[in-house]
Amino acid sequence: MSVSSVFPQLEQLLPRVSKPIQYVGGELGAVVKDWDATVVRWALMYPDAYEVGLPNQGVQILYEVLNEQPDVLAERTYSVWPDLEALMKENGVPQFTVDAHRPVRAFDVLGLSFATELGYTNMLSALDLAGIPLESKDRTVEDPIVLAGGHASFNPEPIADFIDAAVLGDGEEAVLEITGIIREWKAEGCPGGRDEILLRLARTESIYVPRFYDVDYLPDGRIQRVVPNRPDVPFRVAKRTTMDLDAWPYPKKPLVPLAETVHERYAVEIFRGCTRGCRFCQAGMITRPVRERSITTVGQMVKEGLEFSGYSEVGLLSLSSADHSEIGDMCSGLAEQYKDTNVSLSLPSTRVDAFNIDLAQELSRNGRRTGLTFAPEGGSERIRKVINKMVTKEDLIRTVVTAYSNGWRQVKLYFMCGLPSETDEDVLEIAEMAHEVIRAGREAAGTKDIRCTVSIGGFVPKPHTPFQWAKMDTPEVIDGRLKMLKQAINSDRSLGRAIGFRYHDGEPSLIEGLLSRGDRRVGAVIRTVWEKGGRFDGWSEHFSYARWVEAAAEALAPFGVDLDWYTTREREEAEVLPWDHLDSGLDKDWLWQDWQDSMSEFEQDDCRWTPCFDCGVCPSMDTEIQIGPTGKKLLPLTPVNGLRVPA
């Protein structure tokens, strides 16, 4: 039965809201299919505003992968701003997709990609607007399967009551497998109802269905065990790993937004995974092993993506883009191909010790210099050893001198505050480092017209990292150190005026810590916050620390635990962690040893270039590190004429 668009009702509301263009759809690259000509229908959601969600690489990839299947339909939905949410409730307009404005509840799957846990309240808003029961146990066969993915899904326990299933790891092959299971179930007439389709998903051993697992607690609040409550589901659920990235050259037809978004570029993921071993970095740990995209595939993707989209910037993405084994040839080849055009290259993620003069020259060859961000993460040599960020002050100075000497006038330096064993002195060394950057930069550039922005993020211990056992500092400690740091930066007025200072205070980080390492009991906190008006918690203007603190006190009291129990408490080795039954491939004993090594300030080598140190990923996942060089150059590509700069 065909599903009607809700746009006629929605259109009447748009003149009354901010940025109405974000809700109308019709972007270049968007796909609208005949509902009745398809069998399995996905609504893909990035639970944040359109301007943040549209550029998300993961959603764009899955959108294309699914829509390439003739009998599959995939559309997108994003969080609506509070002004439109209120009007939708008042006028009975449900959560809709931006492609064909179909009601989300009509789809077979609502797939949510969580890059951060602070999007959980937005999920509840979308479910409520869609008319989907908030809790999985209350849904029927008429409701879509609510499926979580993204990095936050590696511990979905805080939202276990609200989701039906979660996929850990890479999604390209997973969504096609899920589609096949749903297609077969529907062809059979949906036997066994909702319980049966969820059981079929769970039997894959790579899709986690929380309702099939029970959690027992000890008298002191710790978890005693997490076990299946039926015999035909696995004790542990493994992550998905897509090994051959060249076989998945997506996005081929990137979405080009109608409204302004946070990133407007054609982005190519040049490799996936990281083995640098930064102990705080969940992304680097859970995406192992390293899998490189070949230089020829990258070249072909850039050619086709630019011709389709008309973008003038190419972002070469990864967790540490300059670590690609052929990054030099890749950048020089692309710079050469597009030297007479308005196309610029950027490496949004560049390690201090991997940036060099050759890269600098290629990235600025056509005269356009996109922003450069380097992440020393820790201010002192000591704290960088603790976090295994093997970068010296000399490395940083040499790198920024290279940038300033090649025409850049601004660089951004990213640090973290609240790291394990951190002291006031570790943080104050950030100011000293920033001062030295400006001194060296002025000398190298021969001008005082240079700037450096120091950006500070709060440390949040994440699951599946060596710091998953660590305690957090209180917001009072974090904010006190940030205040001291600002004073230290401005203590030298000549240097301080050239240094921008941006930071996130300690309060949002503490709540993210609650959500990242929480168990199922934290779901009551999330729901209470949402019921009290919590929305867009990743946005400072919408986030309310007081609301979270009050909700935690109210919702956790019956369980005998509190906010501090989840955040400022260090875990012991034997404690069962909420995500221990979810297998990222990393050996827990290895993670614990690396946690102990961090406290001894022992630095772990990068296993891409040194013998294996047995983290567990390659044997447990039956995978291996895939690195070049391939010995090939970029394909002989000819840029489309439309990209050329007029003479």
C-alpha positions in Angstrom: 0.0 0.0 0.0 1.4 3.4 -1.0 2.4 5.9 1.7 1.5 9.5 1.2 3.7 12.5 1.6 3.1 14.8 4.6 4.5 17.8 2.8 1.2 19.5 2.2 0.7 19.8 6.0 4.4 20.5 6.6 4.6 23.3 4.1 2.0 25.3 5.9 4.3 25.3 9.0 7.6 26.3 7.3 7.0 30.0 7.1 6.8 30.0 10.9 10.2 28.3 11.7 13.9 29.2 11.3 15.8 27.8 8.4 12.8 26.2 6.7 14.9 25.2 3.7 16.5 22.4 5.7 13.2 20.5 5.7 12.3 20.6 2.0 14.7 18.1 0.4 15.5 17.9 -3.3 19.2 18.1 -3.0 21.6 17.1 -5.8 22.2 13.4 -5.1 18.9 12.8 -3.3 17.0 9.7 -4.4 13.2 9.3 -4.4 11.8 5.9 -5.3 8.4 4.5 -5.9 7.2 3.1 -2.6 5.2 0.3 -4.1 8.1 -0.8 -6.3 10.3 -1.7 -3.3 10.1 -4.4 -0.7 12.4 -3.2 2.1 12.4 0.4 3.2 14.9 2.2 5.4 14.7 5.6 7.1 18.3 6.7 7.9 18.7 9.2 10.7 21.6 11.3 11.9 20.0 12.5 15.2 21.1 16.2 14.9 20.2 19.2 12.8 20.3 19.0 9.0 23.4 21.2 8.9 25.3 18.7 11.0 23.7 15.5 9.7 23.7 16.0 6.0 27.5 15.9 5.5 27.9 12.8 7.7 29.9 10.3 5.6 28.4 7.2 7.2 24.8 8.1 6.4 25.7 9.1 2.9 27.5 5.8 2.2 24.6 3.7 3.5 22.1 5.8 1.7 23.8 5.0 -1.6 24.5 1.4 -0.9 20.9 0.7 -0.1 19.4 2.7 -2.9 21.5 0.8 -5.4 19.4 -2.3 -4.6 16.4 -2.3 -7.0 13.9 -3.5 -4.4 15.2 -1.3 -1.6 14.3 2.3 -0.7 16.3 4.5 1.7 15.4 8.0 2.7 16.9 10.4 5.3 15.5 12.1 8.3 17.1 14.5 10.7 16.2 16.1 14.0 13.9 19.0 13.7 14.5 22.2 15.7 12.3 22.8 18.8 10.3 25.5 17.0 9.1 23.0 14.3 8.7 20.2 16.8 6.2 22.2 18.7 4.2 23.1 15.6 4.3 19.4 14.4 2.8 18.3 17.6 0.2 21.0 17.5 -0.8 20.1 14.0 -0.4 16.4 14.0 2.5 16.2 11.5 4.7 13.2 12.2 8.5 12.8 11.9 9.2 12.8 8.2 11.9 12.0 5.7 13.4 14.9 3.7 13.5 12.9 0.4 9.8 12.2 -0.1 8.4 13.5 3.2 7.0 10.1 4.1 6.2 9.4 7.8 9.0 7.6 9.5 6.7 5.1 11.2 5.8 3.6 7.8 9.4 2.3 7.1 10.7 -1.2 7.9 13.8 0.1 9.7 14.7 3.4 11.4 18.5 3.3 11.4 20.2 5.9 13.7 23.9 6.7 13.4 25.3 7.9 16.7 28.6 9.7 16.5 28.1 11.0 20.0 26.0 9.9 23.0 24.6 13.4 23.4 22.2 12.7 20.5 20.2 10.2 22.6 17.5 12.7 23.6 17.0 13.7 20.0 16.3 10.0 19.2 13.5 10.1 21.8 12.0 13.2 20.2 12.1 11.6 16.8 10.4 8.4 18.1 7.8 10.5 19.8 7.0 12.6 16.8 6.9 9.5 14.6 4.3 7.8 16.8 6.7 5.0 17.6 6.5 3.7 21.2 9.6 4.9 23.0 10.4 1.5 24.5 11.1 -1.6 22.4 8.9 -3.8 24.5 5.8 -1.7 23.5 6.3 -1.9 19.8 4.3 -4.2 17.4 4.9 -5.5 13.9 3.5 -2.3 12.6 6.5 -0.3 14.0 9.9 -0.1 12.3 12.9 -1.8 13.7 14.9 0.8 15.6 18.5 0.1 14.8 21.5 1.9 16.3 24.9 2.2 14.6 28.0 4.5 14.8 30.7 4.7 17.3 28.4 5.1 20.3 26.7 1.8 19.5 29.8 0.0 20.9 28.1 0.6 24.2 24.3 0.8 23.5 23.3 -0.2 27.0 22.1 3.2 28.1 19.6 3.1 25.2 18.9 -0.6 25.4 15.3 0.0 26.3 14.7 2.3 23.3 16.4 0.5 20.5 15.5 -2.9 19.0 19.0 -3.7 17.8 22.5 -2.4 17.3 25.3 -3.0 14.7 28.9 -2.7 15.9 31.4 -1.6 13.3 31.3 -1.1 9.6 27.8 -0.8 8.0 28.2 -1.4 4.2 27.8 -5.1 4.3 25.7 -5.2 7.5 22.8 -3.2 6.0 22.7 -5.5 3.0 22.6 -8.6 5.2 19.9 -7.0 7.4 17.9 -6.1 4.3 18.2 -9.7 3.0 16.9 -11.1 6.4 13.9 -8.6 6.3 13.2 -9.3 2.7 13.0 -13.1 3.3 10.9 -12.6 6.4 8.4 -10.4 4.6 8.2 -12.8 1.7 7.3 -15.6 4.1 4.4 -13.4 5.5 6.2 -12.1 8.6 6.0 -15.3 10.6 6.4 -15.0 14.3 6.0 -11.2 14.2 8.4 -8.8 15.7 10.1 -11.3 18.0 10.9 -13.6 15.1 12.6 -10.9 12.9 14.7 -9.7 15.8 15.7 -13.3 16.6 16.8 -13.8 13.0 18.9 -10.7 13.3 20.4 -11.8 16.6 21.4 -15.2 15.1 23.8 -13.5 12.8 26.0 -13.1 15.8 26.9 -9.6 14.6 23.7 -7.8 15.4 23.0 -7.1 19.1 19.4 -7.3 20.3 19.2 -6.1 23.9 15.9 -7.7 24.7 17.5 -11.1 24.4 20.0 -10.4 27.2 19.4 -10.0 31.0 21.7 -8.0 33.3 22.2 -9.0 36.9 23.7 -6.6 39.5 25.7 -7.0 42.7 24.5 -5.4 45.9 27.1 -2.6 45.5 25.6 -1.6 42.1 28.2 -3.2 39.9 27.2 -5.6 37.1 27.4 -9.3 38.1 26.8 -10.7 34.6 25.1 -10.1 31.2 23.7 -13.3 29.8 21.3 -14.4 27.0 17.8 -15.1 28.1 17.2 -17.7 25.4 19.4 -20.5 24.0 19.6 -19.5 20.4 21.4 -16.2 20.7 25.2 -15.8 21.1 26.9 -14.9 24.4 29.0 -12.3 22.6 28.3 -10.1 19.6 31.1 -9.3 17.2 31.8 -6.1 15.3 31.6 -5.9 11.5 34.7 -5.2 9.5 34.6 -4.3 5.8 38.1 -5.3 4.5 38.3 -4.3 0.9 37.5 -0.6 0.8 38.2 -0.5 -3.0 35.1 -2.6 -3.4 33.0 0.0 -1.7 33.9 3.4 -3.4 31.2 5.4 -1.8 29.8 8.0 -1.8 29.9 8.1 -5.6 27.1 10.8 -5.8 27.5 13.0 -2.7 24.6 14.9 -1.4 25.0 18.6 -2.1 23.0 20.6 0.5 20.5 23.4 -0.2 21.1 25.0 3.1 24.5 25.8 4.7 26.1 22.9 6.5 29.2 22.4 8.7 31.2 20.8 5.8 30.8 21.6 2.2 33.3 19.5 0.3 33.7 16.2 -1.5 35.1 13.8 1.1 37.0 10.6 0.4 37.9 8.2 3.1 41.4 7.2 2.1 41.8 4.6 4.8 39.9 3.2 7.8 41.4 2.3 11.1 44.4 3.5 13.1 47.2 1.7 14.9 48.9 4.7 16.6 47.5 3.5 19.9 46.4 6.8 21.4 44.9 5.5 24.7 42.0 8.0 24.9 40.8 7.4 21.2 37.9 5.1 20.9 37.7 5.6 17.1 41.3 4.4 16.7 40.7 1.3 18.8 37.4 0.1 17.5 38.1 0.6 13.8 41.2 -1.6 13.7 42.8 -2.9 11.6 44.1 -0.3 9.1 42.6 -0.8 5.7 43.9 1.6 3.0 42.0 2.6 -0.2 44.3 2.4 -3.2 45.7 5.5 -4.7 44.0 4.7 -8.0 40.6 4.2 -6.4 41.0 7.5 -4.5 41.8 9.3 -7.8 38.8 7.8 -9.6 36.5 8.7 -6.7 37.7 12.3 -6.7 37.2 12.7 -10.4 33.7 11.3 -10.4 32.7 13.0 -7.1 33.8 16.4 -8.3 32.2 16.1 -11.7 28.9 15.1 -10.1 28.8 17.6 -7.2 30.7 20.7 -8.4 32.4 21.0 -5.1 35.7 23.0 -5.0 37.3 21.3 -2.0 38.4 17.7 -1.6 38.8 16.4 1.9 41.0 13.3 2.2 39.6 11.8 5.4 40.8 9.3 7.9 41.8 9.3 11.6 45.3 10.4 10.5 45.3 11.1 6.8 49.0 11.8 6.5 49.7 8.2 7.6 48.5 6.7 4.3 51.4 4.9 2.8 51.1 6.8 -0.5 49.9 10.2 0.8 52.7 12.0 -0.9 52.0 10.6 -4.3 48.3 11.0 -3.7 48.5 14.7 -2.9 51.0 15.5 -5.6 49.0 13.6 -8.2 45.7 15.3 -7.2 47.4 18.7 -7.0 48.8 18.2 -10.5 45.5 17.0 -12.0 43.7 20.0 -10.6 46.4 22.7 -10.8 44.5 24.8 -13.3 41.2 24.6 -11.5 39.6 26.1 -8.4 39.8 22.8 -6.6 41.7 22.7 -3.3 42.9 19.8 -1.2 42.6 19.4 2.6 43.7 16.9 5.2 41.3 17.5 8.0 43.1 15.1 10.3 46.9 15.6 10.2 49.4 14.3 12.8 52.1 16.7 13.9 54.8 14.2 13.1 53.4 13.3 9.7 53.2 16.8 8.2 56.2 17.9 6.1 57.3 20.4 3.6 56.3 18.3 0.6 52.7 17.9 1.9 52.6 21.6 2.7 53.6 22.6 -0.8 51.1 20.2 -2.5 48.2 21.3 -0.3 48.8 25.0 -1.1 49.9 24.6 -4.8 46.9 26.5 -6.3 47.2 29.3 -3.8 44.3 28.2 -1.6 45.2 27.2 1.9 42.5 25.4 3.8 42.7 25.2 7.6 45.4 23.2 9.3 44.6 21.5 12.6 47.2 19.6 14.6 46.4 17.7 17.8 49.2 17.4 20.4 46.3 16.5 22.8 48.5 17.0 25.9 50.4 20.0 27.0 53.4 18.4 28.6 55.8 15.7 27.5 54.8 13.6 30.5 51.1 13.6 29.8 51.7 12.8 26.1 53.5 9.7 27.2 50.5 8.8 29.4 48.1 9.0 26.5 50.6 7.5 24.0 50.7 10.6 21.8 54.3 10.3 20.7 54.8 14.0 19.7 57.5 16.2 21.1 57.4 20.0 21.5 60.2 20.1 18.9 58.0 18.1 16.4 55.2 20.7 16.9 57.4 23.7 16.5 59.0 22.2 13.3 55.6 21.4 11.9 54.0 24.8 12.4 57.2 26.5 11.1 56.7 24.5 8.0 53.1 25.6 7.7 53.9 29.3 8.4 56.8 29.2 6.0 54.6 27.9 3.2 52.0 30.7 3.5 49.6 29.6 6.2 48.8 32.4 8.6 46.7 30.4 11.0 46.9 27.0 12.6 44.7 25.3 15.1 46.1 23.2 18.0 43.8 20.8 19.8 44.3 19.6 23.3 42.4 17.8 26.0 41.8 18.6 29.6 41.1 16.2 32.4 43.3 13.3 31.2 44.3 10.6 33.6 47.0 11.7 36.2 46.8 15.2 34.8 48.1 18.1 36.9 47.8 21.9 36.8 51.3 22.0 35.5 50.5 19.7 32.5 47.8 22.0 31.4 49.8 25.2 31.9 52.4 23.9 29.5 49.8 24.4 26.8 50.3 28.1 27.2 54.0 27.8 27.0 53.7 25.7 23.8 51.3 28.2 22.2 53.7 31.1 23.0 56.6 29.2 21.4 54.5 28.5 18.3 53.8 32.2 17.8 57.5 33.2 18.4 58.7 30.6 15.9 55.9 31.3 13.4 56.7 35.1 13.4 60.3 34.4 12.8 59.6 31.9 10.0 57.0 34.0 8.3 58.8 37.3 8.8 55.7 38.9 10.0 53.6 39.3 13.1 50.5 38.7 11.1 50.0 35.1 12.1 47.6 33.4 14.5 47.2 30.2 16.5 44.0 28.9 18.0 44.2 26.7 21.0 41.1 24.5 21.3 40.4 22.5 24.4 38.1 19.5 24.7 37.2 17.6 27.8 38.5 14.1 28.3 35.8 11.4 28.3 36.7 7.8 29.0 35.3 5.6 26.3 34.5 1.9 26.1 37.0 -0.4 24.4 39.9 1.9 25.2 42.7 1.5 27.8 41.1 4.4 29.6 37.7 2.7 30.0 38.6 2.1 33.7 39.7 5.7 34.4 37.9 8.2 36.6 36.9 11.6 35.4 37.8 14.9 37.0 34.9 17.0 38.2 33.7 20.0 36.2 35.1 22.3 39.0 38.6 20.9 38.5 38.4 21.2 34.7 37.0 24.7 34.8 39.6 25.8 37.3 42.4 24.5 35.0 40.9 26.2 32.0 40.7 29.5 33.8 44.4 29.2 34.8 45.3 28.3 31.2 43.6 31.4 29.8 45.4 33.6 32.3 48.7 32.0 31.4 48.1 32.5 27.6 47.3 36.2 28.2 50.2 36.8 30.6 52.3 37.9 27.6 50.1 40.4 25.8 52.2 40.5 22.7 51.9 36.8 22.2 48.5 36.3 23.8 46.7 38.6 21.4 47.8 36.3 18.5 46.3 33.2 20.3 42.7 32.4 20.1 41.3 30.3 23.0 38.3 28.0 22.6 37.2 25.4 25.1 34.4 23.2 26.2 33.8 23.4 30.0 33.7 20.3 32.2 29.9 20.0 32.5 29.0 18.5 29.1 32.0 16.2 29.3 30.8 14.7 32.6 27.4 14.0 31.1 29.0 12.5 28.0 31.0 10.3 30.4 27.8 9.1 32.1 26.3 8.2 28.8 29.4 6.6 27.3 30.1 4.2 30.2 26.6 3.8 31.5 24.5 0.7 31.8 20.8 0.1 31.3 19.9 2.0 34.4 21.1 5.2 32.7 18.2 4.9 30.2 15.9 6.2 33.0 18.1 9.3 33.2 17.9 9.9 29.5 14.1 9.6 29.4 13.7 11.9 32.4 15.9 14.5 30.8 13.9 14.3 27.6 10.6 14.5 29.4 11.9 17.7 31.1 12.7 19.3 27.7 16.2 18.0 26.9 17.0 18.4 23.2 20.1 19.0 21.2 22.4 18.3 24.1 25.5 18.6 21.8 24.7 22.3 21.4 25.9 24.6 24.2 22.8 26.8 23.9 20.5 23.9 24.4 22.5 21.8 26.9 21.4 22.1 30.6 23.8 20.6 33.1 21.3 21.3 35.9 18.7 19.3 34.1 21.0 16.3 33.7 22.1 16.4 37.4 18.5 16.6 38.6 17.4 13.8 36.4 20.3 11.6 37.4 19.5 12.1 41.1 15.9 11.3 40.5 16.2 8.4 38.2 19.3 6.6 39.7 18.3 6.8 43.4 16.1 3.7 43.3 19.1 1.7 42.1 21.5 2.9 44.8 23.9 4.6 42.4 24.5 8.2 41.4 26.1 10.4 38.8 29.5 10.3 40.5 29.4 6.5 40.7 29.4 6.4 36.9 31.8 9.2 36.2 34.4 10.1 38.9 34.9 6.5 40.1 37.8 4.4 38.8 37.0 0.9 37.9 38.9 -2.2 39.1 40.3 -4.9 36.8 37.7 -7.5 37.7 34.6 -5.4 37.3 32.2 -6.5 34.6 31.8 -3.5 32.3 28.5 -2.9 30.6 29.9 -3.6 27.1 32.0 -6.7 27.9 29.6 -8.9 25.9 30.1 -6.8 22.8 33.3 -7.8 21.0 35.3 -5.0 19.4 38.1 -7.5 18.7 40.4 -6.0 21.4 41.5 -8.3 24.1 40.4 -7.0 27.5 43.7 -8.2 29.2 45.7 -6.2 26.6 43.6 -3.1 27.2 44.2 -3.5 31.0 47.9 -3.9 30.5 48.0 -0.8 28.3 46.1 1.1 31.1 48.8 0.0 33.5 51.5 1.0 31.0 50.0 4.5 30.7 50.4 5.0 34.5 54.1 4.1 34.0 54.3 6.5 31.1 55.3 3.7 28.8 54.9 4.5 25.1 53.5 1.8 22.8 54.8 1.6 19.2 52.6 1.7 16.1 52.1 -1.9 15.0 51.8 -0.9 11.3 55.6 -0.6 11.3 56.7 -2.8 14.2 56.0 -6.4 15.2 52.5 -7.2 16.4 51.9 -6.5 20.1 48.9 -8.7 20.3 45.9 -6.4 20.9 43.8 -9.2 19.6 42.0 -7.7 16.6 43.6 -9.4 13.7 43.2 -13.0 14.9 39.8 -12.6 16.6 38.3 -10.9 13.5 40.2 -13.0 11.0 41.6 -9.8 9.5 44.9 -8.2 8.8 46.4 -4.8 8.4 46.2 -3.7 4.8 48.8 -1.2 3.8 50.5 -0.1 0.6 52.4 1.1 -1.1 50.8 -0.3 -4.3 53.5 1.2 -6.5 50.9 2.8 -8.7 50.2 6.5 -9.5 46.9 8.2 -9.9 44.9 7.3 -12.9 45.4 9.6 -15.9 42.4 11.7 -15.0 41.3 14.8 -16.9 39.4 17.4 -14.8 36.0 18.4 -16.1 36.1 21.8 -17.8 33.5 23.2 -15.5 36.0 23.2 -12.7 38.6 25.3 -14.4 39.3 28.8 -13.3 38.5 31.3 -16.1 41.5 33.0 -17.5 
